[in-house]
Amino acid sequence: MKLLITICGRSGSKGVRSKNIRDFLGRPLIHYTLISALQYKQKKQFEMLVDICVSSDSMELLEIAKKYEGVFTIVRPNELSTELAPKVPVIQHATKTMEETLGREYDIVMDLDITSPLRKFEDMENALNKLLDKSYNYDLVFSAVKARRNPYFNMVEINEGIAFKVKQSNYV
């Protein structure tokens, strides 16, 4: 079995500028995802082939990724680097590029978000096991967390230039 782990990060961010390379506990944020991927690869080395790639339009992010042995870097095309670009075509581009570069076809692609630094080996393993469990017949597995509070607490609509809360709440 051949597994590709993709790690996709844009240079632009509307929320936190350069968040993917920002310092988090003494390391760039992407460090934690790269370490998770590399540890997963090491633990699975006798069971399957695992390749890791980082796809980005940020040269700074790609330079950080190049420091990690066994991590491939892919320069993302401009049309896949906008804030409106969906993630699936980015993952597809990374997969196709890796398959062409290394001359192999992947059985499974696992995409890891850079902004989840607390991910554990068990999290990745559980997701893969669910995907491989024939009794479920899944094509896709993803993780989600139930919201601790109503997500409407900070949503607004703009009406005639004035922002109004969608739902009234006690949250400020």
Order of alpha helices (4+ residues) and beta strands (2+ residues): beta-beta-beta-alpha-beta-alpha-beta-alpha-beta-alpha-beta-beta
